[in-house]
Amino acid sequence: MIKLPEFFRSILWSYDFEKCDPEKMRKTIIKQAVHYGDLNHLKWLWSFYGPEVVMNVITTSSKTEIPEKSFNLAYLLFNSNK
């Protein structure tokens, strides 16, 4: 199993961090990182999942899952059409 970097522990406080699988928990990890993360988290998302996967998750999430400001920032960073 691929391990998440330790700095993800702070945004996955309600999960058993040792059992967090980046493949199985893709949507949760992306949503938590976009909502609560910092630039390190976003860079990791880019390098691990790629912009297309992140865009797919954030654009199919409800507005209650990702606040508008966080969504807008992630959209600007991960929109590969620009």
N, C-alpha and C positions, 0 to 999 in steps of 0.2 A: 504494500500500500504506500502510495506517495504521501509524504507528510507535509502539512502546511508549515510555512515559516512561523517561528515563535511569535512574531509581532501580530499575528492574527488572533492570538488568544484574547486580546483586549476587546475585540469586536464580536467574539463568539462566546461571550460570558455565559449564555444560557445553555450551552452545549457541552458535552464531555469532549474537551478539546483533543484528547488522545485518540478518540474514535472518529474524529472529523476526517472524512475521506473527500478530497477535492473533486473526485469524479462523481461520486454518489450524491454529494451535497452541493453540486455546482450552483444551482439556483440560489440556495440559501447563502452560500459564501459570497456570491456576486452581489446579491441584494444587501447583505450586511456590510460589505466593503464599500459599496456605493453610498449607502446611507450613513455609516459611522466611521468609515476608514479615512486615512490620509493619503498623501501622494504615494507613499511606499506600497500601500495596499492596491491602489489603482495601477501602479507600474507592474506589480506582480500579476494582477488580472490580465493585463495586456500581454505579458510574456507567457503566461501559462495557458490561458483560454483563447487569447486572440480577440481582436475588436469585434469580429462578427458574432461570436458567441455571447459576449457581454452585451452587445446591442440587442440581440435577440431576447435575452433575459430581461433587460430593462424596459424594452418597448412592449413586452407582453405582460409586464407586471402591473398591478393595479396602483392607483395613485396613493392608496393607503399603505402600500408596501415600501414605496420610495417617495420621499417628499419631493416637491417640485424643484426646489433649489438643487438638491442632490441629483435628481434626474437630469436637469439642464446641464450641469457640469459634466456628468458622465456622457451625456449625448454629444456634447462638444468634443470631448476627448476621444471617444470611441467611434464616432461616426466616420467610417472609412471612405465615405463618398466625398469628403472635402479634401 
